[in-house]
Amino acid sequence: MNTSSQIQNEVNQLYRNHFGKLVASLTYLFNLSNLQVSEDIVQDTFIAALENWTKNGIPKEPVNWLYKVCKNKALNVIKSKRFTHLSPLTDVSLFESKNMDIGYKMDKYFQYEQPEDMQLQLLFSICHPKIPQTSQIILALKTICGFSRSEIAKGLGMNEESVKKNLYRTKKKIADEKLVFKIPYSTKSIEKIHTVEFILYLMFNEGYKASAGNSIVKYEFCLEAMKLTKSLLKEIDLKLDTTKALFALMLFNASRIEERNRLKNELNNLETQNRNNWDKELIHLGIEYLNNSKPRKNLTSRFHLEASIASIHCKSKSFNETNWLGILRFYDSLVQINPSAYTHLNRCIAMFYAHRAEQALKEIERLNLNKELNSYYLFNCTMGKIYKSIEKYEIAASFYKKALNQTKNNLERAYIRKQMN
């Protein structure tokens, strides 16, 4: 019999991996205008799992158990008709049928491996003209991708309270104005595609650099983001150079995932990785996609620049042989397109490794005035590293201590402690 802590851990892990997928299944069925109904059903499903498994133990196939129970709860809602507008793709007979085959008809909405076009349609449908772009992204990350509020905050450079308020306002707007989200997406505008690209970019990043937990990598987020980006490239009407560059960036970073996570209980960063273990096939494929992206003059995107930076890392034989001046030049261009404090921080890091420590320190000290960035562990970790390199150990230690309290990832915390020692 499983212990209560084992059951709680299993439910927590399943919640992490499947909350978004289950909500997506229900959203596809009920439409986003019934978002609260969908989220309530999924919450009830996990509560039922915790109660049932505490009494009877964890079933042999817990994922199938969740999808089956969620489907049955959705069926009860269908019978009670507690919803407003349906998705145009929903089989209307589900809501009219009194036959026993209604459960069978619903199976297509509750698949562990959801069809890629279904997930893309949901992402595009969230790009509603009456919802601001930032709110679209936050809603998609929370509802479709299954992000926590803290993960959204990290990805967008916001604080958690702002994310919470934004989600509340967006859901209230959907309910008050009775917004209907069209599935499949009817307007395949460039703006919508760029919004979906950015959502997939953030999904991959959270998988590549997990913001909490005992692992530095969340493989399921990376794989899902890559799968959906590749699906986007298959759509002739949606295929853009920016999407190719985004996929190239994902491929370059994915080539290093296994080596990055090889030590399991220790952070294996770029300096210490064995480059012979990087996936050469993914690197070659990334180069191919980047070369085929062919951005028009003066229209280079952030994805082109970030992929170009990643390609330099992947082509370098060792950390010490990295062309940091080339990387710095790309960051000089990137801060013009995306002048966020985080981009400036990465530029300072490149400057530091390009043997311009004093200049990097002057620029990064100016960033120290940015309240949002000052609360980011990597900023204070970088400050600590720079001061340590110029032998100002007490100042370095103070920044490392700040960084230690700013990350929830246990491997990152262990790495910071190691630097402090």
Backbone hydrogen bonds, N-H to C=O, Kabsch-Sander energy under -0.5 kcal/mol:
donor,donor_aa,acceptor,acceptor_aa,energy
7,I,3,T,-2.3
8,Q,4,S,-2.4
9,N,5,S,-2.4
10,E,6,Q,-2.3
11,V,7,I,-2.6
12,N,8,Q,-2.5
13,Q,9,N,-2.3
14,L,10,E,-2.4
15,Y,11,V,-2.6
16,R,12,N,-2.1
17,N,13,Q,-2.0
18,H,14,L,-2.7
19,F,15,Y,-1.9
22,L,18,H,-2.7
23,V,19,F,-2.5
24,A,20,G,-2.4
25,S,21,K,-2.3
26,L,22,L,-2.2
27,T,23,V,-2.7
28,Y,24,A,-2.4
29,L,25,S,-1.1
30,F,26,L,-3.8
31,N,27,T,-2.7
34,N,31,N,-1.7
35,L,32,L,-1.7
38,S,34,N,-2.1
39,E,35,L,-2.7
40,D,36,Q,-2.3
41,I,37,V,-2.1
42,V,38,S,-2.0
43,Q,39,E,-2.5
44,D,40,D,-2.5
45,T,41,I,-1.8
46,F,42,V,-2.0
47,I,43,Q,-2.1
48,A,44,D,-2.4
49,A,45,T,-1.9
50,L,46,F,-2.2
51,E,47,I,-2.2
52,N,48,A,-3.0
53,W,49,A,-2.7
54,T,50,L,-1.3
55,K,51,E,-1.1
56,N,52,N,-3.0
57,G,53,W,-2.0
65,W,61,E,-2.1
66,L,62,P,-2.2
67,Y,63,V,-2.2
68,K,64,N,-2.3
69,V,65,W,-2.5
70,C,66,L,-2.7
71,K,67,Y,-2.1
72,N,68,K,-2.1
73,K,69,V,-2.3
74,A,70,C,-2.3
75,L,71,K,-2.2
76,N,72,N,-1.8
77,V,73,K,-1.6
78,I,74,A,-2.4
79,K,75,L,-2.2
80,S,76,N,-1.7
81,K,77,V,-1.4
82,R,77,V,-1.3
83,F,81,K,-1.2
87,S,29,L,-1.0
90,T,87,S,-1.8
92,V,90,T,-1.0
94,L,91,D,-2.3
95,F,92,V,-1.6
96,E,93,S,-0.8
97,S,93,S,-2.9
102,I,99,N,-1.0
103,G,100,M,-0.7
105,K,101,D,-2.1
106,M,102,I,-1.3
107,D,103,G,-0.5
107,D,104,Y,-1.1
108,K,105,K,-0.6
109,Y,106,M,-1.9
110,F,106,M,-0.6
110,F,107,D,-1.3
114,Q,112,Y,-1.1
119,Q,115,P,-1.5
120,L,116,E,-2.4
121,Q,117,D,-2.3
122,L,118,M,-1.7
123,L,119,Q,-2.2
124,F,120,L,-2.6
125,S,121,Q,-2.2
126,I,122,L,-1.4
127,C,124,F,-1.1
128,H,126,I,-2.7
131,I,128,H,-2.1
136,Q,132,P,-2.2
137,I,133,Q,-2.3
138,I,134,T,-2.3
139,L,135,S,-2.5
140,A,136,Q,-2.4
141,L,137,I,-2.6
142,K,138,I,-2.1
143,T,139,L,-2.9
144,I,140,A,-1.7
145,C,140,A,-2.2
147,F,141,L,-3.2
152,I,148,S,-2.0
153,A,149,R,-2.5
154,K,150,S,-2.1
155,G,151,E,-2.2
156,L,152,I,-2.2
157,G,153,A,-1.0
158,M,153,A,-2.2
163,V,159,N,-1.6
164,K,160,E,-2.3
165,K,161,E,-2.3
166,N,162,S,-2.3
167,L,163,V,-2.5
168,Y,164,K,-2.0
169,R,165,K,-2.5
170,T,166,N,-2.5
171,K,167,L,-2.5
172,K,168,Y,-2.2
173,K,169,R,-2.3
174,I,170,T,-2.3
175,A,171,K,-2.2
176,D,172,K,-3.4
177,E,173,K,-2.4
179,L,174,I,-1.5
181,F,179,L,-0.5
182,K,180,V,-0.6
188,K,186,S,-0.7
189,S,187,T,-1.2
193,I,189,S,-2.0
194,H,190,I,-2.5
195,T,191,E,-1.9
196,V,192,K,-2.5
197,E,193,I,-2.7
198,F,194,H,-2.2
199,I,195,T,-2.0
200,L,196,V,-2.3
201,Y,197,E,-2.4
202,L,198,F,-2.4
203,M,199,I,-2.1
204,F,200,L,-2.3
205,N,201,Y,-2.2
206,E,202,L,-2.2
207,G,203,M,-1.5
208,Y,204,F,-2.6
209,K,205,N,-2.7
210,A,216,I,-2.2
213,G,408,K,-1.0
218,K,207,G,-3.1
219,Y,217,V,-0.6
221,F,218,K,-0.9
222,C,218,K,-1.5
223,L,219,Y,-2.9
224,E,220,E,-2.1
225,A,221,F,-2.4
226,M,222,C,-2.3
227,K,223,L,-2.5
228,L,224,E,-2.3
229,T,225,A,-2.1
230,K,226,M,-2.4
231,S,227,K,-1.8
232,L,228,L,-2.0
233,L,229,T,-1.6
234,K,230,K,-0.9
235,E,231,S,-0.8
235,E,232,L,-0.6
236,I,234,K,-0.8
238,L,235,E,-1.2
239,K,235,E,-1.3
244,K,240,L,-1.6
245,A,241,D,-2.3
246,L,242,T,-2.3
247,F,243,T,-2.5
248,A,244,K,-2.2
249,L,245,A,-2.3
250,M,246,L,-2.2
251,L,247,F,-2.4
252,F,248,A,-2.5
253,N,249,L,-2.2
254,A,250,M,-2.9
255,S,251,L,-1.7
256,R,253,N,-1.4
257,I,254,A,-1.1
258,E,254,A,-0.5
260,R,256,R,-2.6
261,N,257,I,-1.9
262,R,259,E,-1.0
264,K,261,N,-1.2
265,N,263,L,-3.5
268,N,260,R,-1.0
269,N,267,L,-0.8
272,T,269,N,-0.9
273,Q,269,N,-1.1
275,R,273,Q,-0.9
277,N,274,N,-1.9
278,W,275,R,-1.1
279,D,255,S,-2.3
280,K,278,W,-1.0
283,I,279,D,-1.8
284,H,280,K,-2.6
285,L,281,E,-2.1
286,G,282,L,-2.5
287,I,283,I,-2.4
288,E,284,H,-2.0
289,Y,285,L,-2.4
290,L,286,G,-2.5
291,N,287,I,-2.7
292,N,288,E,-1.8
293,S,289,Y,-0.6
293,S,290,L,-0.9
294,K,290,L,-0.6
299,L,296,R,-2.3
305,L,301,S,-2.0
306,E,302,R,-2.9
307,A,303,F,-2.3
308,S,304,H,-2.1
309,I,305,L,-2.1
310,A,306,E,-2.4
311,S,307,A,-2.3
312,I,308,S,-1.5
313,H,309,I,-1.7
314,C,310,A,-2.3
315,K,311,S,-1.9
316,S,312,I,-1.1
316,S,313,H,-0.6
322,T,319,F,-1.4
324,W,322,T,-1.9
327,I,323,N,-1.9
328,L,324,W,-2.8
329,R,325,L,-2.0
330,F,326,G,-1.7
331,Y,327,I,-2.2
332,D,328,L,-2.2
333,S,329,R,-1.4
334,L,330,F,-2.4
335,V,331,Y,-2.4
336,Q,333,S,-0.8
337,I,333,S,-1.1
338,N,334,L,-3.6
340,S,338,N,-1.1
344,H,340,S,-2.0
345,L,341,A,-2.1
346,N,342,Y,-2.2
347,R,343,T,-2.1
348,C,344,H,-2.1
349,I,345,L,-2.0
350,A,346,N,-2.2
351,M,347,R,-2.3
352,F,348,C,-2.3
353,Y,349,I,-2.1
354,A,350,A,-1.3
355,H,352,F,-1.1
356,R,351,M,-1.7
360,A,356,R,-2.7
361,L,357,A,-2.5
362,K,358,E,-2.1
363,E,359,Q,-2.2
364,I,360,A,-2.7
365,E,361,L,-2.0
366,R,362,K,-1.0
367,L,363,E,-1.3
368,N,364,I,-0.8
369,L,366,R,-1.3
370,N,367,L,-2.4
371,K,369,L,-0.7
374,N,370,N,-2.4
375,S,371,K,-0.8
375,S,372,E,-0.7
376,Y,373,L,-2.0
377,Y,406,Q,-0.5
379,F,376,Y,-0.7
380,N,376,Y,-1.5
381,C,377,Y,-2.5
382,T,378,L,-2.3
383,M,379,F,-2.4
384,G,380,N,-2.2
385,K,381,C,-2.2
386,I,382,T,-2.5
387,Y,383,M,-2.5
388,K,384,G,-2.2
389,S,385,K,-1.9
390,I,386,I,-1.1
391,E,388,K,-1.6
392,K,387,Y,-2.9
393,Y,391,E,-0.9
396,A,392,K,-2.2
397,A,393,Y,-2.7
398,S,394,E,-1.7
399,F,395,I,-1.6
400,Y,396,A,-2.3
401,K,397,A,-2.2
402,K,398,S,-1.5
403,A,399,F,-2.4
404,L,400,Y,-2.2
405,N,401,K,-1.0
405,N,402,K,-0.7
406,Q,403,A,-1.7
408,K,211,S,-0.9
410,N,213,G,-2.5
410,N,408,K,-0.6
413,R,409,N,-2.1
414,A,410,N,-2.1
415,Y,411,L,-2.1
416,I,412,E,-2.3
417,R,413,R,-2.2
418,K,414,A,-2.0
419,Q,415,Y,-1.9
420,M,416,I,-2.1
421,N,417,R,-1.5
